[in-house]
Amino acid sequence: MNQNLMHPKDQIVSCMERIYGYGMTTTSGGNLSVLDEEGNMWISPGGTDKGNLRREDIVCVKNDGTIQGFHPPSCEFPFHKAIYEKRPDVKAILHAHPPALVSFSIVKEIPDTKIFPQVFHVCGDVGYAEYEMPASKELGDKISAAFAKGHNTVLLENHGIVTAGKTLTNAFEKFETLDYCARVIIKAKMIGKINSLTQTELDLGNNPVPPLHEFTPDFHSSYEKELRMQMMNMIKRSYSQMLFNSTAGTYSVRVNENSFLIMPYGIDRKNITVDDFVLISHGKKEAGKMPSRSVRLHDDIYNAHPDINCIIIGHPVNIMAYSITDEIFNARAIPESYVLLRDVPILKLEDRIKNSEKLISSISNNNPVVIIKNDCFIATGKSLLEAFDRMEVAEYSAKALVTASVLGKVAPITEQQTQELKTVFGIE
């Protein structure tokens, strides 16, 4: 749905439902606001159940200060007002208390957004507001001062997070991405030392959508339509299981020898539809659509590996903890994981951007997955379900390994046991 055509009440209800549903705030916590074209602020109410928010609960604070609604506005109204006054470009504000970001706020540490190009691109440098009494004017002054410096994401000391944007969707993307960043860092600190990227590496990783010639399909076959439906369902499943977030993660699936479907650039993964996918054929894109920035890599992998029919580029939290440390993701710790994943190579970011031949040659049906340092996880398969299964198994295995590191030294299966697995399951 076009957010620009949704009433501010519906935008706030939809966004709060999403935040509460993913455990990023509590019944009494968090508040959202939207500033409309007439200068009226629509804001979530104080003292209501955030898990059951209705459109009639939303409060309007008119530009003359009068209040319309059945409830008082959120007690944090002062800092919303202060931010809008300091930042005329901001039209939506989100405040919540996701546990990972609250953890950072109570140790007075700002999450390092330079661990991934995508995170830095979405969130930028994070501002910081020192503690003041919640709902006070003083807190509003400190938060708005941080936004006045140009930050769009601000961590509140011993409190939570505030993000802002031109739309509520834009503010939510920053919020969700920064929460993801915080969760990866926490996991990574359980297993090793974190490696950040330089500005040059960040710029390298933030590659634009490559230009492609366009074509207009003569028709869309029933098989292609079926693949579109399968992709949509699997992407939404990936999002619901937090294997993707709203701004990151790409699927593609082969239609025939010369064509494949791929996700578009800049689409909300939760709300994707079958119409959004882009058909790529003979190196050209479906007219009027913009494919994922990784479209050339997908094309090159399909051309090099005729037996691969699906590619997923994802960023699951526990796998990505291994991508930002020097620790090895050892699939041999769990026999079932090794059978499905094999030994998992870890390549450098530049191997995806500048040296894709190395990446492409690292992938095959006997080496179906790869981790890219400070970037992503790639899973391939003969089918969409097989590729998804590999991503899911890899993330569950990584979660077990990260958790095991707290309990003691990980003990993988022996070389003899590995050879037995290879024999029984026909692994080359």
C-alpha positions as CSV (number, residue, x, y, z in Angstrom):
1,M,0.0,0.0,0.0
2,N,1.2,3.5,-0.8
3,Q,2.0,5.0,2.6
4,N,1.6,8.6,1.2
5,L,-2.1,7.8,0.6
6,M,-2.7,6.3,4.1
7,H,-4.2,8.6,6.7
8,P,-1.7,9.4,9.5
9,K,-4.0,7.5,12.0
10,D,-3.6,4.3,9.9
11,Q,0.1,4.8,9.4
12,I,0.6,5.0,13.2
13,V,-1.6,2.0,13.9
14,S,0.1,-0.1,11.3
15,C,3.6,0.8,12.4
16,M,2.8,0.3,16.1
17,E,1.4,-3.1,15.3
18,R,4.6,-4.0,13.6
19,I,6.8,-2.8,16.4
20,Y,4.8,-4.4,19.2
21,G,4.4,-7.7,17.2
22,Y,8.2,-8.1,16.9
23,G,8.8,-7.4,20.6
24,M,10.4,-4.0,20.1
25,T,8.2,-2.3,22.6
26,T,5.9,-3.0,25.5
27,T,2.2,-2.4,26.2
28,S,2.9,0.9,27.8
29,G,6.1,1.9,25.9
30,G,6.8,3.7,22.7
31,N,5.2,6.5,20.7
32,L,4.9,7.5,17.1
33,S,3.9,10.7,15.4
34,V,3.3,12.1,11.9
35,L,3.3,15.7,10.9
36,D,0.9,16.3,8.0
37,E,1.0,18.8,5.2
38,E,-1.1,21.3,7.2
39,G,1.2,21.3,10.2
40,N,-1.0,19.1,12.4
41,M,0.7,16.4,14.5
42,W,-0.9,13.0,14.7
43,I,0.5,11.1,17.7
44,S,-0.1,7.9,19.6
45,P,-1.9,8.4,22.9
46,G,-0.7,8.0,26.4
47,G,-2.0,5.3,28.7
48,T,-3.3,2.9,26.1
49,D,-2.5,-0.6,25.1
50,K,0.1,-0.5,22.3
51,G,-0.7,-4.1,21.5
52,N,-4.3,-3.2,20.7
53,L,-4.0,0.3,19.3
54,R,-7.0,1.5,17.1
55,R,-7.2,4.3,14.7
56,E,-9.8,6.1,16.9
57,D,-7.2,6.1,19.7
58,I,-4.8,8.4,17.7
59,V,-4.7,12.0,18.8
60,C,-4.4,15.1,16.6
61,V,-2.5,18.1,18.0
62,K,-3.5,20.9,15.7
63,N,-1.0,23.5,14.5
64,D,-2.7,26.1,16.8
65,G,-2.2,23.8,19.8
66,T,-5.7,22.5,20.2
67,I,-6.1,18.7,20.8
68,Q,-8.6,16.4,19.1
69,G,-9.2,12.9,20.3
70,F,-10.5,10.6,23.0
71,H,-7.2,10.4,24.8
72,P,-4.4,12.8,25.8
73,P,-1.3,12.7,23.5
74,S,1.7,10.6,24.5
75,C,3.5,12.1,27.5
76,E,6.6,12.3,25.2
77,F,4.8,14.9,23.1
78,P,7.3,17.6,24.1
79,F,10.3,16.0,22.4
80,H,8.3,15.2,19.3
81,K,7.3,18.9,19.1
82,A,10.9,20.0,19.7
83,I,12.3,17.8,17.0
84,Y,9.8,19.1,14.4
85,E,10.7,22.6,15.3
86,K,14.5,22.0,15.0
87,R,14.2,19.9,11.8
88,P,11.7,21.1,9.2
89,D,12.6,18.3,6.9
90,V,11.4,15.7,9.5
91,K,7.7,14.6,9.0
92,A,7.6,11.4,11.2
93,I,9.1,10.3,14.5
94,L,9.4,6.9,16.2
95,H,10.4,6.2,19.8
96,A,10.5,2.7,21.4
97,H,12.5,0.5,23.8
98,P,13.8,-2.6,21.9
99,P,15.9,-4.6,24.4
100,A,19.1,-4.7,22.3
101,L,19.2,-0.9,22.0
102,V,18.2,-0.4,25.6
103,S,21.1,-2.6,26.5
104,F,23.4,-0.2,24.7
105,S,21.7,2.8,26.3
106,I,22.3,1.5,29.9
107,V,26.0,0.8,29.3
108,K,26.3,4.3,27.6
109,E,27.6,2.8,24.3
110,I,26.5,3.7,20.8
111,P,26.1,0.9,18.3
112,D,28.7,1.0,15.6
113,T,26.8,1.3,12.3
114,K,30.0,0.9,10.3
115,I,29.9,-2.9,10.7
116,F,27.9,-3.2,7.5
117,P,27.6,-0.8,4.5
118,Q,23.8,-1.3,4.4
119,V,23.4,-0.4,8.1
120,F,25.5,2.7,7.7
121,H,23.7,3.8,4.6
122,V,20.3,3.5,6.3
123,C,21.2,4.8,9.8
124,G,24.3,7.0,9.4
125,D,26.2,8.0,12.6
126,V,24.0,7.6,15.7
127,G,23.5,10.6,18.0
128,Y,23.3,10.5,21.7
129,A,21.1,12.3,24.3
130,E,22.1,12.3,27.9
131,Y,19.6,11.3,30.6
132,E,16.8,13.6,31.6
133,M,13.4,12.8,33.2
134,P,11.1,11.1,30.8
135,A,8.4,13.4,29.3
136,S,10.3,16.5,30.5
137,K,11.0,19.6,28.5
138,E,14.7,19.1,29.3
139,L,14.7,15.7,27.7
140,G,13.0,17.2,24.6
141,D,15.8,19.9,24.5
142,K,18.5,17.3,24.6
143,I,17.0,15.0,22.0
144,S,16.1,17.8,19.6
145,A,19.7,19.2,20.0
146,A,21.1,15.9,18.8
147,F,18.7,15.9,15.8
148,A,19.7,19.5,15.1
149,K,23.2,18.3,14.5
150,G,21.9,16.2,11.5
151,H,21.5,12.8,13.2
152,N,18.4,10.8,12.2
153,T,18.9,8.2,14.8
154,V,19.5,9.2,18.5
155,L,20.2,6.8,21.4
156,L,18.7,8.0,24.7
157,E,20.8,7.4,27.8
158,N,19.2,4.7,30.1
159,H,16.0,4.9,28.0
160,G,15.7,3.8,24.3
161,I,15.9,5.1,20.8
162,V,14.4,7.9,18.7
163,T,14.4,7.8,14.9
164,A,13.1,10.4,12.4
165,G,12.4,10.5,8.7
166,K,10.4,12.1,5.8
167,T,7.8,9.4,6.3
168,L,6.9,7.0,9.1
169,T,8.1,4.1,7.0
170,N,11.5,5.8,6.6
171,A,11.7,6.3,10.4
172,F,10.8,2.7,10.9
173,E,13.5,1.4,8.5
174,K,16.1,3.3,10.5
175,F,14.7,2.0,13.8
176,E,14.5,-1.6,12.6
177,T,18.0,-1.5,11.0
178,L,19.7,0.0,14.1
179,D,18.0,-2.6,16.3
180,Y,19.3,-5.3,13.9
181,C,22.8,-3.8,14.1
182,A,22.7,-3.8,17.9
183,R,21.6,-7.5,18.0
184,V,24.4,-8.5,15.7
185,I,27.0,-6.7,17.8
186,I,25.8,-8.3,21.0
187,K,26.0,-11.8,19.4
188,A,29.4,-11.0,17.9
189,K,30.8,-9.9,21.2
190,M,30.0,-13.3,22.6
191,I,32.4,-15.0,20.2
192,G,35.2,-12.6,19.3
193,K,36.5,-9.1,18.5
194,I,34.4,-7.0,16.1
195,N,35.9,-5.6,12.9
196,S,34.4,-2.4,11.5
197,L,34.7,-1.0,8.0
198,T,36.6,2.1,6.9
199,Q,34.8,4.8,5.0
200,T,36.4,3.6,1.8
201,E,35.0,0.1,2.4
202,L,31.6,1.5,3.3
203,D,31.6,3.4,0.0
204,L,32.7,0.3,-1.8
205,G,29.8,-1.8,-0.3
206,N,27.2,0.8,-1.1
207,N,27.1,0.1,-4.8
208,P,24.3,1.6,-6.9
209,V,21.8,-0.3,-9.0
210,P,23.6,-1.2,-12.3
211,P,22.1,0.2,-15.5
212,L,20.4,-2.4,-17.6
213,H,18.6,-2.2,-20.9
214,E,14.8,-2.7,-20.7
215,F,12.5,-5.1,-22.5
216,T,8.7,-5.7,-22.4
217,P,7.7,-9.3,-21.9
218,D,5.4,-10.8,-24.5
219,F,3.6,-12.7,-21.8
220,H,4.1,-14.1,-18.3
221,S,3.9,-17.9,-18.2
222,S,1.9,-19.9,-15.6
223,Y,5.2,-21.2,-14.4
224,E,6.6,-17.7,-13.9
225,K,3.4,-16.7,-12.1
226,E,3.7,-19.7,-9.8
227,L,7.3,-18.7,-9.0
228,R,6.3,-15.2,-8.2
229,M,3.8,-16.5,-5.6
230,Q,6.3,-18.9,-4.1
231,M,8.9,-16.1,-3.8
232,M,6.4,-13.7,-2.2
233,N,5.4,-16.3,0.4
234,M,9.0,-17.3,1.2
235,I,10.2,-13.7,1.5
236,K,7.4,-12.9,3.9
237,R,8.3,-16.0,5.8
238,S,12.0,-14.9,5.9
239,Y,10.9,-11.5,7.3
240,S,8.6,-13.0,10.0
241,Q,11.4,-15.2,11.2
242,M,13.8,-12.2,11.2
243,L,16.1,-13.7,8.6
244,F,15.4,-10.5,6.6
245,N,14.5,-7.0,7.7
246,S,12.5,-4.4,5.8
247,T,15.6,-3.0,3.9
248,A,17.9,-5.9,3.4
249,G,17.7,-9.4,1.9
250,T,17.3,-10.5,-1.8
251,Y,15.8,-13.5,-3.5
252,S,16.1,-14.6,-7.1
253,V,14.8,-17.7,-8.8
254,R,15.5,-19.1,-12.3
255,V,12.6,-19.1,-14.7
256,N,14.4,-20.8,-17.6
257,E,17.9,-21.0,-19.1
258,N,18.1,-17.3,-19.9
259,S,15.7,-15.7,-17.4
260,F,15.2,-15.2,-13.7
261,L,13.0,-13.3,-11.3
262,I,14.6,-11.0,-8.7
263,M,13.4,-8.7,-6.0
264,P,13.2,-5.0,-6.7
265,Y,15.4,-2.3,-5.2
266,G,14.0,-0.4,-2.2
267,I,11.0,-2.6,-1.4
268,D,9.6,-3.3,2.1
269,R,10.2,-7.1,2.5
270,K,7.2,-7.5,4.7
271,N,4.7,-6.0,2.2
272,I,6.1,-7.3,-1.1
273,T,3.6,-8.4,-3.8
274,V,3.9,-10.7,-6.8
275,D,3.8,-7.6,-9.1
276,D,7.0,-6.2,-7.5
277,F,9.4,-8.8,-8.8
278,V,11.6,-7.9,-11.8
279,L,12.0,-10.3,-14.7
280,I,15.6,-10.4,-16.0
281,S,16.1,-12.0,-19.5
282,H,19.3,-12.1,-21.6
283,G,20.8,-9.4,-19.3
284,K,17.8,-7.0,-19.7
285,K,15.3,-5.9,-17.1
286,E,11.6,-5.9,-17.2
287,A,10.5,-2.4,-18.4
288,G,9.6,0.2,-15.7
289,K,11.1,-1.7,-12.8
290,M,14.4,-1.4,-10.8
291,P,16.0,-4.7,-9.7
292,S,18.1,-5.3,-6.7
293,R,21.6,-3.8,-6.6
294,S,23.0,-7.3,-6.6
295,V,21.3,-8.3,-10.0
296,R,24.6,-8.7,-11.9
297,L,26.0,-11.1,-9.3
298,H,22.8,-13.2,-9.5
299,D,23.1,-13.2,-13.3
300,D,26.8,-14.2,-13.2
301,I,26.1,-17.1,-10.7
302,Y,23.3,-18.4,-12.9
303,N,25.4,-18.2,-16.0
304,A,28.3,-20.0,-14.3
305,H,26.2,-22.7,-12.6
306,P,23.3,-24.1,-14.7
307,D,22.4,-26.4,-11.8
308,I,21.6,-23.6,-9.4
309,N,18.0,-22.4,-9.6
310,C,17.7,-20.1,-6.6
311,I,20.0,-17.6,-4.9
312,I,19.3,-15.9,-1.5
313,I,21.4,-13.0,-0.2
314,G,20.5,-12.6,3.5
315,H,21.7,-11.1,6.7
316,P,20.6,-13.3,9.6
317,V,21.8,-12.0,13.0
318,N,23.8,-15.0,14.2
319,I,25.5,-15.7,10.9
320,M,26.4,-12.1,10.5
321,A,28.0,-12.2,14.0
322,Y,30.6,-14.5,12.3
323,S,31.0,-12.1,9.4
324,I,32.1,-9.2,11.6
325,T,34.6,-11.2,13.7
326,D,37.6,-13.5,12.9
327,E,35.8,-16.5,14.2
328,I,35.1,-19.5,11.9
329,F,31.6,-20.7,11.4
330,N,32.1,-24.5,11.8
331,A,29.1,-26.4,10.3
332,R,30.9,-29.6,11.4
333,A,29.6,-29.0,14.9
334,I,26.3,-30.4,13.9
335,P,26.1,-33.4,11.4
336,E,22.8,-32.3,9.9
337,S,24.2,-28.8,9.3
338,Y,27.3,-30.1,7.6
339,V,25.3,-32.4,5.3
340,L,23.2,-29.4,4.1
341,L,25.8,-26.6,4.2
342,R,29.2,-28.4,3.9
343,D,32.3,-26.3,4.9
344,V,31.3,-22.6,4.7
345,P,33.9,-20.3,3.1
346,I,34.2,-16.8,4.4
347,L,35.3,-14.3,1.7
348,K,36.1,-10.6,1.9
349,L,33.8,-7.7,1.0
350,E,35.9,-6.9,-2.1
351,D,35.4,-10.4,-3.4
352,R,31.7,-9.6,-3.9
353,I,32.4,-6.1,-5.4
354,K,35.7,-6.2,-7.2
355,N,36.6,-9.9,-7.5
356,S,33.3,-11.6,-8.1
357,E,35.0,-14.4,-10.1
358,K,36.4,-15.7,-6.8
359,L,33.0,-15.6,-5.2
360,I,31.3,-17.3,-8.1
361,S,33.9,-20.1,-8.3
362,S,33.5,-20.6,-4.5
363,I,29.9,-21.6,-5.0
364,S,28.6,-24.9,-6.3
365,N,26.1,-27.6,-5.3
366,N,28.9,-29.1,-3.1
367,N,29.7,-25.7,-1.7
368,P,26.2,-24.1,-1.7
369,V,26.7,-21.3,0.9
370,V,29.2,-18.6,1.6
371,I,29.7,-15.8,4.1
372,I,30.9,-12.4,3.0
373,K,32.8,-10.4,5.6
374,N,30.9,-7.4,6.9
375,D,28.3,-7.8,4.2
376,C,26.0,-10.8,3.8
377,F,25.3,-14.5,3.6
378,I,24.6,-16.2,0.3
379,A,22.6,-19.5,0.0
380,T,22.0,-21.3,-3.3
381,G,20.0,-24.3,-4.2
382,K,18.3,-26.4,-6.9
383,S,15.0,-25.0,-5.7
384,L,13.7,-22.1,-3.8
385,L,12.9,-24.3,-0.8
386,E,16.4,-25.8,-0.8
387,A,18.0,-22.4,-0.7
388,F,15.7,-21.2,2.0
389,D,16.3,-24.3,4.0
390,R,20.1,-23.7,3.8
391,M,19.7,-20.2,5.1
392,E,17.4,-21.2,7.9
393,V,19.7,-24.1,9.0
394,A,22.7,-21.9,8.8
395,E,21.1,-19.3,11.1
396,Y,19.9,-21.9,13.6
397,S,23.3,-23.6,13.6
398,A,25.0,-20.2,14.1
399,K,22.7,-19.4,16.9
400,A,23.6,-22.7,18.6
401,L,27.3,-22.1,18.1
402,V,27.1,-18.5,19.5
403,T,25.2,-19.8,22.5
404,A,27.5,-22.7,23.0
405,S,30.5,-20.3,23.2
406,V,29.1,-19.0,26.5
407,L,28.9,-22.6,27.9
408,G,32.3,-23.9,26.9
409,K,34.6,-24.9,24.0
410,V,32.8,-26.1,20.9
411,A,33.6,-29.7,20.0
412,P,32.9,-30.4,16.3
413,I,32.6,-34.0,15.0
414,T,35.9,-35.7,14.1
415,E,37.5,-36.0,10.7
416,Q,36.6,-39.7,10.7
417,Q,33.0,-38.9,11.5
418,T,33.0,-36.3,8.7
419,Q,34.3,-38.9,6.2
420,E,31.5,-41.2,7.2
421,L,28.9,-38.5,6.6
422,K,30.5,-37.8,3.2
423,T,30.2,-41.5,2.3
424,V,26.7,-42.0,3.5
425,F,25.3,-38.8,1.9
426,G,27.4,-38.7,-1.2
427,I,29.3,-35.5,-0.5
428,E,32.2,-34.9,-2.7
